Amino acid sequence: MLLRESQEDLNNWRGALLRYVQSGHPDLTNRQMALMLVVGQEPAPHTVRGLAARLMVSKPVVTRALNSLAALGVIVRVVDPQDRRSLFVELTRDGQSFLRDFAQIMLAPRSNLI
């Protein structure tokens, strides 16, 4: 049996996930969501190599996830002006809005659980 605190944490996470699914936002994988949160909350610059190291996955895995996020319009790859061979990953305005909305979903009262 789970500890009371663990059960409460799981209930809160379940509620947040249900609200997220009901929100109409795109269904992101855990990997895509982790990338969004790292890019949106950790200091820039973000490169594929750095993101792969941060998530402890391969660069091709990060590239595939970033391709999906770029297709949704929530991230963009920007050429490094210092080294035109390198790309930085940044949130778009829609990506920033997505994270703000997600934060509100996470903080919504449990009474909104359906």
GROMACS elastic network, one bead per residue, 0.5 to 0.9 nm:
[ bonds ]
;  ai    aj funct       b0    kb
    1     4     6  0.89891   500
    2     5     6  0.80806   500
    2     6     6  0.60411   500
    2     7     6  0.59570   500
    3     6     6  0.51499   500
    3     7     6  0.61813   500
    3     8     6  0.86390   500
    4     7     6  0.51097   500
    4     8     6  0.62140   500
    4     9     6  0.86776   500
    5     8     6  0.50786   500
    5     9     6  0.61754   500
    5    10     6  0.86115   500
    6     9     6  0.50570   500
    6    10     6  0.61555   500
    6    11     6  0.85525   500
    7    10     6  0.50760   500
    7    11     6  0.60970   500
    7    12     6  0.86114   500
    8    11     6  0.50038   500
    8    12     6  0.61819   500
    8    13     6  0.86043   500
    9    12     6  0.51176   500
    9    13     6  0.61829   500
    9    14     6  0.85534   500
   10    13     6  0.50069   500
   10    14     6  0.59716   500
   10    15     6  0.84863   500
   11    14     6  0.50157   500
   11    15     6  0.61379   500
   11    16     6  0.86069   500
   11   110     6  0.89613   500
   12    15     6  0.51268   500
   12    16     6  0.62204   500
   12    17     6  0.86522   500
   12   106     6  0.83844   500
   12   110     6  0.72784   500
   13    16     6  0.50315   500
   13    17     6  0.60975   500
   13    18     6  0.85443   500
   13   106     6  0.79799   500
   14    17     6  0.51108   500
   14    18     6  0.61101   500
   14    19     6  0.86039   500
   14   113     6  0.89807   500
   15    18     6  0.51283   500
   15    19     6  0.61924   500
   15    20     6  0.85198   500
   15   106     6  0.82236   500
   15   108     6  0.89356   500
   15   109     6  0.89912   500
   15   110     6  0.65797   500
   15   112     6  0.81130   500
   15   113     6  0.57248   500
   15   114     6  0.82028   500
   16    19     6  0.51568   500
   16    20     6  0.60603   500
   16    21     6  0.86589   500
   16   102     6  0.89167   500
   16   105     6  0.61327   500
   16   106     6  0.50691   500
   16   107     6  0.78874   500
   16   108     6  0.77547   500
   16   110     6  0.83906   500
   16   113     6  0.82920   500
   17    21     6  0.61263   500
   17    22     6  0.85081   500
   17   105     6  0.85042   500
   17   106     6  0.81513   500
   18    21     6  0.51892   500
   18    22     6  0.61635   500
   18    23     6  0.85432   500
   18   113     6  0.71993   500
   18   114     6  0.74811   500
   19    22     6  0.50463   500
   19    23     6  0.59754   500
   19   105     6  0.62676   500
   19   106     6  0.81211   500
   19   108     6  0.85055   500
   19   112     6  0.77505   500
   19   113     6  0.69755   500
   19   114     6  0.79623   500
   20    23     6  0.50312   500
   20    24     6  0.74719   500
   20    25     6  0.70845   500
   20    27     6  0.84502   500
   20   102     6  0.72140   500
   20   105     6  0.63490   500
   20   106     6  0.81618   500
   21    24     6  0.64792   500
   21    25     6  0.72066   500
   21    26     6  0.83086   500
   21    27     6  0.70929   500
   22    25     6  0.80072   500
   23    26     6  0.87533   500
   23   105     6  0.82898   500
   24    27     6  0.83652   500
   25    28     6  0.86178   500
   25    98     6  0.79448   500
   25   102     6  0.89758   500
   26    72     6  0.81727   500
   28    31     6  0.78952   500
   28    32     6  0.57108   500
   28    33     6  0.59628   500
   28    69     6  0.85253   500
   29    32     6  0.50878   500
   29    33     6  0.61391   500
   29    34     6  0.84910   500
   29    65     6  0.86181   500
   30    33     6  0.50592   500
   30    34     6  0.60089   500
   30    35     6  0.85828   500
   31    34     6  0.50435   500
   31    35     6  0.62326   500
   31    36     6  0.86543   500
   31    55     6  0.82608   500
   31    62     6  0.82874   500
   31    65     6  0.71318   500
   32    35     6  0.51181   500
   32    36     6  0.62250   500
   32    37     6  0.86928   500
   32    62     6  0.85451   500
   32    65     6  0.56925   500
   32    66     6  0.73977   500
   32    68     6  0.81775   500
   32    69     6  0.70801   500
   33    37     6  0.61741   500
   33    38     6  0.85867   500
   34    37     6  0.51394   500
   34    38     6  0.60981   500
   34    39     6  0.85381   500
   34    55     6  0.79134   500
   35    38     6  0.51124   500
   35    39     6  0.60025   500
   35    40     6  0.82383   500
   35    51     6  0.73595   500
   35    55     6  0.80551   500
   35    62     6  0.82166   500
   35    65     6  0.81189   500
   35    66     6  0.80061   500
   36    39     6  0.52973   500
   36    40     6  0.58166   500
   36    41     6  0.82851   500
   36    69     6  0.84507   500
   36    74     6  0.82979   500
   36    75     6  0.79917   500
   36    91     6  0.75895   500
   36    95     6  0.76998   500
   36    99     6  0.77498   500
   37    41     6  0.56259   500
   37    42     6  0.77178   500
   37    99     6  0.75906   500
   38    41     6  0.53401   500
   38    42     6  0.52725   500
   38    43     6  0.84272   500
   38    46     6  0.86858   500
   38    51     6  0.79655   500
   38    54     6  0.84612   500
   39    42     6  0.59192   500
   39    43     6  0.76769   500
   39    44     6  0.72386   500
   39    45     6  0.84866   500
   39    46     6  0.66205   500
   39    51     6  0.84191   500
   39    75     6  0.88075   500
   39    89     6  0.72654   500
   39    90     6  0.64300   500
   39    91     6  0.67788   500
   40    43     6  0.82536   500
   40    44     6  0.87705   500
   40    90     6  0.77757   500
   40    91     6  0.65009   500
   40    95     6  0.81891   500
   40    96     6  0.70971   500
   40    99     6  0.75711   500
   41    44     6  0.88659   500
   42    45     6  0.89412   500
   42    46     6  0.87934   500
   43    46     6  0.79670   500
   44    47     6  0.88083   500
   44    88     6  0.85189   500
   44    89     6  0.85737   500
   44    90     6  0.81563   500
   45    50     6  0.88941   500
   45    88     6  0.62241   500
   45    89     6  0.73605   500
   45    90     6  0.80704   500
   46    49     6  0.83126   500
   46    50     6  0.62384   500
   46    51     6  0.65262   500
   46    87     6  0.84048   500
   46    88     6  0.53476   500
   46    89     6  0.52585   500
   46    90     6  0.71927   500
   47    50     6  0.50444   500
   47    51     6  0.60048   500
   47    52     6  0.83927   500
   47    77     6  0.89679   500
   47    86     6  0.79039   500
   47    87     6  0.63205   500
   47    89     6  0.59107   500
   48    51     6  0.50875   500
   48    52     6  0.59647   500
   48    53     6  0.85325   500
   48    59     6  0.61918   500
   48    60     6  0.87821   500
   48    62     6  0.65241   500
   48    63     6  0.68752   500
   48    66     6  0.87278   500
   48    87     6  0.78909   500
   48    88     6  0.76734   500
   48    89     6  0.74886   500
   49    52     6  0.51569   500
   49    53     6  0.62727   500
   49    54     6  0.86472   500
   49    58     6  0.83998   500
   49    59     6  0.61029   500
   49    62     6  0.85465   500
   50    53     6  0.51092   500
   50    54     6  0.60923   500
   50    55     6  0.86748   500
   50    59     6  0.89398   500
   51    55     6  0.61392   500
   51    56     6  0.81701   500
   51    57     6  0.84744   500
   51    59     6  0.80259   500
   51    62     6  0.70865   500
   52    55     6  0.53074   500
   52    56     6  0.56400   500
   52    57     6  0.51159   500
   52    58     6  0.55799   500
   52    59     6  0.53284   500
   52    60     6  0.85843   500
   52    61     6  0.78150   500
   52    62     6  0.59661   500
   52    63     6  0.89082   500
   53    57     6  0.65956   500
   53    58     6  0.77841   500
   53    59     6  0.83692   500
   54    57     6  0.80081   500
   55    58     6  0.86449   500
   55    62     6  0.86221   500
   57    60     6  0.84605   500
   57    61     6  0.65136   500
   57    62     6  0.72170   500
   58    61     6  0.52993   500
   58    62     6  0.65957   500
   58    63     6  0.87804   500
   59    62     6  0.51004   500
   59    63     6  0.60652   500
   59    64     6  0.86827   500
   60    64     6  0.61706   500
   60    65     6  0.86333   500
   61    64     6  0.53370   500
   61    65     6  0.64127   500
   61    66     6  0.86849   500
   62    65     6  0.51361   500
   62    66     6  0.60247   500
   62    67     6  0.85144   500
   63    66     6  0.50355   500
   63    67     6  0.60431   500
   63    68     6  0.87058   500
   64    67     6  0.50816   500
   64    68     6  0.64731   500
   64    69     6  0.87807   500
   65    68     6  0.52341   500
   65    69     6  0.63035   500
   65    70     6  0.86296   500
   66    70     6  0.59062   500
   66    71     6  0.84350   500
   66    75     6  0.73797   500
   66    76     6  0.85094   500
   66    77     6  0.88549   500
   66    89     6  0.85258   500
   67    70     6  0.50854   500
   67    71     6  0.61739   500
   67    72     6  0.87333   500
   67    75     6  0.88879   500
   68    71     6  0.50994   500
   68    72     6  0.64528   500
   68    73     6  0.88237   500
   69    72     6  0.50686   500
   69    73     6  0.63878   500
   69    74     6  0.57371   500
   69    75     6  0.58777   500
   69    76     6  0.83781   500
   69    95     6  0.89525   500
   70    74     6  0.58837   500
   70    75     6  0.50108   500
   70    76     6  0.58494   500
   70    77     6  0.81260   500
   71    74     6  0.78271   500
   71    75     6  0.84312   500
   72    75     6  0.79170   500
   72    95     6  0.89871   500
   73    76     6  0.73467   500
   73    91     6  0.87859   500
   73    92     6  0.69414   500
   73    93     6  0.88262   500
   73    94     6  0.67068   500
   73    95     6  0.71868   500
   74    90     6  0.86431   500
   74    91     6  0.58184   500
   74    92     6  0.51948   500
   74    93     6  0.72967   500
   74    94     6  0.53044   500
   74    96     6  0.75830   500
   74    97     6  0.87945   500
   74    98     6  0.76783   500
   75    89     6  0.67752   500
   75    90     6  0.55471   500
   75    92     6  0.51334   500
   75    93     6  0.86140   500
   75    94     6  0.81871   500
   75    95     6  0.61379   500
   76    88     6  0.82216   500
   76    89     6  0.58492   500
   76    90     6  0.54489   500
   76    91     6  0.62243   500
   76    92     6  0.62511   500
   77    87     6  0.59209   500
   77    88     6  0.54851   500
   77    90     6  0.63879   500
   77    91     6  0.88434   500
   78    81     6  0.87923   500
   78    86     6  0.85177   500
   78    87     6  0.53546   500
   78    88     6  0.50617   500
   78    89     6  0.63228   500
   78    90     6  0.73069   500
   79    82     6  0.86869   500
   79    83     6  0.77864   500
   79    84     6  0.57329   500
   79    85     6  0.73321   500
   79    86     6  0.60714   500
   79    88     6  0.62754   500
   80    83     6  0.53159   500
   80    84     6  0.53518   500
   80    85     6  0.73443   500
   80    86     6  0.54544   500
   80    87     6  0.54260   500
   80    88     6  0.62982   500
   81    84     6  0.57786   500
   81    86     6  0.85509   500
   82    85     6  0.89915   500
   82    86     6  0.85041   500
   83    86     6  0.56731   500
   83    87     6  0.84777   500
   84    87     6  0.75204   500
   90    95     6  0.87774   500
   91    94     6  0.75969   500
   91    95     6  0.50521   500
   91    96     6  0.60983   500
   92    96     6  0.62661   500
   92    97     6  0.85239   500
   93    96     6  0.51057   500
   93    97     6  0.61810   500
   93    98     6  0.85454   500
   94    98     6  0.60067   500
   94    99     6  0.86976   500
   95    99     6  0.63568   500
   95   100     6  0.86902   500
   96    99     6  0.52541   500
   96   100     6  0.63045   500
   96   101     6  0.86722   500
   97   100     6  0.50594   500
   97   101     6  0.61222   500
   97   102     6  0.84863   500
   98   101     6  0.51235   500
   98   102     6  0.60489   500
   98   103     6  0.86197   500
   99   103     6  0.60891   500
   99   104     6  0.86146   500
  100   103     6  0.51482   500
  100   104     6  0.64284   500
  100   105     6  0.87581   500
  101   104     6  0.51025   500
  101   105     6  0.62528   500
  101   106     6  0.87010   500
  102   106     6  0.61788   500
  102   107     6  0.86403   500
  103   106     6  0.50351   500
  103   107     6  0.62142   500
  103   108     6  0.86108   500
  104   107     6  0.50754   500
  104   108     6  0.59676   500
  105   108     6  0.52678   500
  105   109     6  0.88179   500
  106   109     6  0.85815   500
  107   110     6  0.86920   500
  108   111     6  0.82596   500
  108   112     6  0.70318   500
  109   112     6  0.59202   500
  109   113     6  0.80875   500
  110   113     6  0.55662   500
  111   114     6  0.82879   500
